[in-house]
Amino acid sequence: MIADNALLRTLAAVGDRSLFAYLSARAAWGAILSPSLMLPQLYAILVGSLPLAIVAGAAIGAVVWMHTFPVLERFGSTDELPSYFAVALLLELSPVAAGLIVAARTGASLGAELGSMRINEQLDALEMLGVSGWRQLIGPRVLACMLALPLLHVLTASAAILSGYIVHSGLQGVGWSAYRAALLRELSLADVVPAGLKTIVFGYLIAVAGCFHGTRAEGGTEGVGQAAMHGVVLASLWVLLADVFLVGLIRVFQQG
């Protein structure tokens, strides 16, 4: 009996989240027609995450370079380092870093913001006034996250490439033209574009996680904190799991 109850609760939780994700996708599609609601959310996500994305990108570029250069130097393969670095950065490090940064910041923000509105009965007041919370609140936030993640991915990768160049030029005295040519040697649009597009899925999952826990908050200020915490945890978990699934899916299509 206990096992049956646990199974039923698990199925109910999965069904609740799946339905919320589906309705969020519909609301995000509708938010395309309401840029006045979406653009402030997009601005808040970009401005709030931009400093951390740039710092993280610069740190990734410098640290990866400093770790990898001595290893390749022992094998006399330092000329290949920019190519290896660009592949690892653009296909994996930058998309995941951008996803986790937004999951940490925006997942908590959405959980706390909507949680406060739930605790203060603002969501109930909107429903009584006949205003759709999906259209006014959830849809614009989901769409904003989906648009913000690719932009942050590009900025994170740009900061990493620049910091990598600074370290590389200091170690080998290589100019920008040679460095850029080495970066692009092993890359193709067929590899880079799908890796960048998967950040759109990351943004969708992050927004769904934050909004879900925010709209389910209860129990006063402690409930708001719990909503923010659960939003971050679930968003980060979904980003990592989605990355594994999407990379596998991309490989299947590329090889098929």
C-alpha positions in Angstrom: 0.0 0.0 0.0 2.8 2.4 0.9 4.6 1.6 -2.4 1.3 2.2 -4.3 0.8 5.5 -2.7 4.4 6.6 -3.4 3.9 5.5 -7.1 0.7 7.5 -7.3 2.3 10.6 -5.8 5.2 10.3 -8.3 2.9 9.9 -11.2 0.8 12.9 -10.0 3.9 15.0 -9.7 5.1 14.1 -13.1 1.7 14.7 -14.6 1.4 18.1 -12.9 4.8 19.3 -14.1 4.2 18.0 -17.6 0.9 19.8 -17.9 2.5 23.0 -16.5 5.3 22.7 -19.1 2.8 22.2 -21.9 0.7 25.2 -20.9 3.9 27.3 -20.4 4.9 26.5 -24.0 1.5 27.7 -25.3 1.8 30.8 -23.2 5.3 31.5 -24.5 4.1 31.2 -28.0 1.3 33.7 -27.3 3.8 36.1 -25.7 5.4 36.6 -29.1 2.4 38.9 -29.8 2.9 40.8 -26.5 6.4 42.3 -26.7 5.6 45.0 -24.2 5.2 42.3 -21.6 8.2 40.2 -22.7 10.9 42.8 -23.3 11.2 44.0 -19.7 11.7 40.4 -18.6 14.3 39.9 -21.3 16.1 43.0 -20.2 16.1 42.0 -16.6 17.4 38.5 -17.3 20.2 39.8 -19.6 21.3 42.7 -17.4 21.1 40.6 -14.2 23.1 37.7 -15.7 25.5 39.6 -17.9 28.3 40.4 -15.4 28.4 36.8 -14.1 28.4 35.4 -17.7 31.3 37.6 -18.7 33.3 36.8 -15.6 32.6 33.1 -15.9 33.5 33.1 -19.6 36.8 34.9 -18.9 37.6 32.5 -16.1 36.8 29.5 -18.2 39.0 30.7 -21.1 42.0 31.5 -18.9 41.8 28.5 -16.7 41.3 26.0 -19.5 44.2 27.5 -21.4 46.5 27.4 -18.4 45.6 23.8 -17.5 45.9 22.5 -21.1 48.9 24.3 -22.4 51.5 22.6 -20.2 50.0 19.1 -21.0 50.1 19.7 -24.7 53.5 21.3 -24.5 55.0 17.9 -23.3 53.8 16.3 -26.5 54.7 19.3 -28.8 51.1 19.9 -29.7 50.5 23.4 -28.5 49.6 24.6 -32.0 46.5 22.5 -31.8 45.3 24.0 -28.5 43.2 26.8 -30.0 41.3 24.3 -32.1 40.6 22.0 -29.2 39.7 24.9 -27.0 37.2 26.3 -29.5 35.5 22.9 -29.9 35.2 22.3 -26.2 34.0 25.8 -25.5 31.4 26.3 -28.2 30.0 22.8 -28.1 29.8 22.3 -24.4 31.4 24.6 -21.9 29.8 27.9 -22.9 26.2 26.6 -23.4 26.2 24.7 -20.1 27.9 27.6 -18.2 25.2 30.0 -19.5 22.5 27.6 -18.6 23.7 27.1 -15.1 24.2 30.8 -14.5 20.7 31.6 -15.6 19.3 28.6 -13.6 21.0 29.9 -10.5 19.9 33.5 -10.9 16.6 33.5 -12.8 15.4 30.2 -11.4 15.6 31.7 -7.9 14.2 35.0 -9.1 11.2 33.5 -10.8 10.5 31.2 -7.8 10.7 34.1 -5.3 8.8 36.6 -7.4 5.9 34.4 -8.3 6.0 32.8 -4.9 5.5 36.2 -3.3 2.6 36.9 -5.6 1.0 33.6 -4.7 1.5 34.2 -0.9 0.1 37.7 -1.2 -2.9 36.4 -3.2 -2.0 38.6 -6.2 -2.4 35.6 -8.5 -5.8 34.9 -7.1 -6.7 38.6 -7.5 -5.7 38.4 -11.2 -7.9 35.4 -11.7 -10.9 37.2 -10.1 -10.4 40.1 -12.4 -10.4 37.9 -15.4 -6.8 38.5 -16.2 -4.9 35.4 -17.5 -1.8 34.8 -15.3 -0.5 32.6 -18.1 -0.6 35.4 -20.6 0.5 38.2 -18.2 3.1 36.5 -16.1 4.3 33.1 -17.2 4.3 33.4 -21.0 6.5 36.5 -21.1 9.0 35.1 -18.6 9.3 31.8 -20.4 9.8 33.4 -23.8 12.3 35.9 -22.3 14.4 33.1 -20.9 14.4 31.3 -24.2 15.6 34.3 -26.0 18.2 35.3 -23.3 20.1 32.1 -23.1 21.5 32.1 -26.7 22.6 35.7 -26.3 24.3 34.9 -23.0 25.9 31.8 -24.6 27.4 34.1 -27.3 28.7 36.6 -24.7 30.1 33.9 -22.5 32.0 32.3 -25.4 33.2 35.7 -26.6 34.7 36.5 -23.1 36.3 33.0 -23.0 37.8 33.4 -26.5 39.2 36.8 -25.6 40.7 35.7 -22.3 42.1 32.6 -24.0 43.8 34.8 -26.6 45.3 37.0 -23.8 46.8 34.0 -22.2 47.9 32.4 -25.5 49.6 35.5 -26.8 51.4 35.9 -23.4 52.6 32.3 -23.6 53.4 32.0 -27.3 53.3 35.6 -28.6 50.8 34.7 -31.3 48.9 37.4 -33.1 45.1 37.7 -33.3 44.9 36.6 -37.0 46.8 33.3 -36.4 44.8 32.7 -33.2 41.5 33.2 -35.0 42.5 30.9 -37.9 43.5 28.2 -35.4 40.2 28.6 -33.5 38.1 28.1 -36.7 40.2 25.3 -38.1 38.1 22.4 -36.8 34.7 24.1 -36.4 31.8 24.0 -38.8 28.3 25.6 -38.6 26.8 22.1 -38.5 28.5 21.6 -35.1 28.2 25.1 -33.6 24.6 26.0 -34.5 22.9 23.0 -32.9 25.1 23.4 -29.8 23.9 27.0 -29.5 20.3 26.2 -30.2 20.1 23.8 -27.3 20.4 26.8 -25.0 16.8 27.7 -26.1 15.6 24.5 -24.6 17.7 25.3 -21.4 15.9 28.7 -21.2 12.5 27.0 -21.5 13.2 24.5 -18.8 14.7 27.0 -16.4 11.7 29.3 -16.7 9.2 26.4 -16.3 11.0 25.2 -13.2 11.1 28.7 -11.6 7.5 29.5 -12.5 6.2 26.1 -11.4 7.6 26.3 -7.9 6.7 30.0 -7.6 3.0 29.4 -8.4 2.9 26.5 -6.0 4.4 28.4 -3.1 2.6 28.3 0.2 3.3 28.9 3.9 4.3 32.5 4.1 7.8 33.9 3.7 9.4 30.5 4.3 7.4 29.2 1.4 8.8 31.9 -0.8 12.4 30.8 0.1 11.5 27.2 -0.5 10.1 28.1 -3.9 13.3 30.0 -4.8 15.5 27.1 -3.7 13.5 24.4 -5.4 13.4 26.6 -8.6 17.2 26.7 -8.7 17.7 23.0 -7.9 15.1 21.8 -10.5 16.3 24.2 -13.2 20.0 23.2 -12.7 19.0 19.5 -12.8 16.9 19.9 -15.9 19.7 21.8 -17.7 22.2 19.0 -17.0 19.9 16.2 -18.0 18.7 18.1 -21.1 22.3 18.7 -22.1 23.0 14.9 -22.1 19.8 14.1 -24.0 20.2 16.9 -26.6 23.9 16.1 -27.3 22.9 12.5 -27.9 20.1 13.6 -30.1 22.3 15.9 -32.1 24.9 13.2 -32.6 22.2 10.8 -33.9 20.9 13.4 -36.5 24.5 14.3 -37.6 25.4 10.6 -38.1 22.1 9.7 -39.7 
